[in-house]
């Protein structure tokens, strides 16, 4: 039986991947870099240190990684101060599952943005623990952030479910040993090998119910 649930944030609870892409694309262009065809796919799941280094070293942005991270995160925070793009059904899913199961968040967003989003939406008290990949050695697709979340909830990974959307997120949760539920965004579909790791694939969060989790094998 599933004893706890760990949610990704970007692309699962909030429709933020298009915002991240717009902000980072504009930043790369302004700083004299070049956006490559596979850049967005590669960035999804990276920790702050990883993606800021990638923009600086691989895309030719004329700034050190620490500056890249600081300036991009500031732009994201400014966007969230105006609007947090909460996905349809996200709050209801959190409340529905949280009524009987402990919940955590395992996100690639920096701590400042996790706290800003969950506080603004009123969902922060619903989670027993929240983790950023900034706070573990490696970002997704490595399993570190999911292992940390399961440990904080006091359950073995095998008894936890993960709710994910991206290729690297699905890989991270699966490698950690959680039972993976995919809720992919149509604009950013996961790679076939990553999608195949999910025990269930949902069209919307409205389908995420205790009954569905009880049926995961």
N, C-alpha and C positions, 0 to 999 in steps of 0.2 A: 504494500500500500504506500501511496505517496504521503510523506509526513511533513513536507514543507515545499514551498515554491520560491524560486528565484527568478525575478524579472530582469531582463535587459531594460534599458530606458529608451535610448535613441532608436526610433523605428518601431518600438513596441508600445510604450506608453505615450510618447510624443512623436509627432511627425517632423523630426528635426533633421533627418538626413538631407532633404533639399536645402534647408537653411545652412547646414555645415558646408554643403557643396558650393552654394552661392557665395558665402563669406570667404571660403578658402580660395575659390577660383579668382575672385576679385582681388584678394590679397596677393596671390601669386602674380597676377598680371601687373598690379601696381608696383611690385617689388622686382620686376624684370625677369620673372621666372617663366616657365612653360608648363602648361597643364597637359598631361599625357592622356591618351585614350583610356588607360586602365587605372588612372590615378584614384578616382573615387572608390573603386572596388578595393584597391589596395589600402586605402586609408581607413575603411570601415573596420572597427575593432582595435585599431592601433591605440596605444596609450599616448598621453600628451607628449612625453619625451620622444616616443617613436615617430609620431606624425610631424612634430616640429622639426626633428632632425631630417626626416624625409623631404619636407618642403625646402629646407635650407640646403641640404647636400645633394639631393637628387633632382629637384625641380629648379634649382638655380636661384632661389630667393636670396636677395642681397641683405641677409640679416642672420645673426646667430640663432640657433634653436631656441634659446631662452627668450629672446626678443620676439621671435615668431610666435611662440606659445602665448606670451603675455598679450600681444596685440590681437591675435585671432580670438582668444578667449574673451577679451574685453569687448570685441565686436559681437560675439555671441551673447554675452551678458546684456549688452545694450538691446539686442533684439528681444530677449526674454523679458526684459523690463517693460516692454511694450505689449508683448503677446507671447504666451506659452502655447504652442500648437498641440494641445492635448488631443490624442486620437479618440475617435468615437468608440465608446464602450470601454475605454481604459479604466476610468474611475470605477465604473460598475464592476468590472472584472476584479479589480483589486479588493473592493469591498466584499464581493461575493466569495472569493477564495479566502480572504482574511477572516471571515466569520468562523472558519473551522481549522485554518492552517496558518502557521507562522510564515511570514513573507520576508524576502530580502530583495535588494537591488544589486546587480553586478553590472556596472556600466563602464564604458570606455570614456565617458565624459569626465572632465576634471571635477574634483570635489566641490569647487565653488558653484559649478553649473548644476550638479546633482542637487545640492541643497537649495539652490534658487528655484529649480523646477518643482521639486517636491513640496517645498514650502508654499510656493505660489498657488499650486493646484490643491493644497490642503491634504495631500496624500502622505506626507512625511510620517505622521503618527501611525500610519497603517503598517509600516515596515519595522521589523525588529532590528534590522541591520542594513546598512547601505555601504557599498564598496566601489571605489574608483580603481581603474587599472593603474592610476598613479601610485596607489598604495600597496601594490604587489610587484614582484620583480619583473614580470613580463605581461604584456597586453595580449588580447585575443589575437590569434587562435590558441595561444597557450592557455592551459586550464586554470592558471593561478587565481584569477578573481572569483571563479566559481567554487574552487576549493575553499577559499577564504570565506565566502558567503555561507556555504554549507556548514563549515566548522562553527561560524558565529551563531548559526541557528541551532547547533547542537545535534545535528543529524548527519549520518553518513551520506555521501553524494548519491549512492545508489537508491536512497529512499527520498531523494529530492527530484522535483521536476524543474526544468528551466524553460523559460518562454523567450524565444529568440526570433530574429528576423534575418540577420545577415549571414553570409558564408562563414566568416571568421568567428562570429558568435556561436553559430551552430557547432562548429568544430571544437571551440573551446569547451562548451558545455558537455559535449559528447566525450571528449578526452578526459574531462574531470569525472565522468561516470554518472552524470545526472541523466534522467530520462527527458529527452528533448521534445518540446512542442514548438513547431515552427508557425509563425504568423508573418509570412513574408510580405514586404511591400512590393506592389506591382512595378514600381519605378526602379527598384533595385533587387531583382530576383536573385536568390542564392544560386551558386553553381550547382550543377546536378549532383556532384559527389557530396556536397555539404547538405543539400536538401534530403538526400537519401538517409542521412543520419537521424532524422526526426522520427519519433514514434507516432506522431500525429501532425498533420498539416491543416491549419485552419484558415478560412477566408477572412474572418474577423474575430475580434476578442469576445464578441457575443457568444461564440461557440466554446469559450474557455470556461468550463464548469467543473465543480467537484466530481460529477458523474463521469465526465470525460477523463479526468485524472485517475479515477478509480479503475478505469479500463485500460490504462497504459500497461503494456507488457514489456 
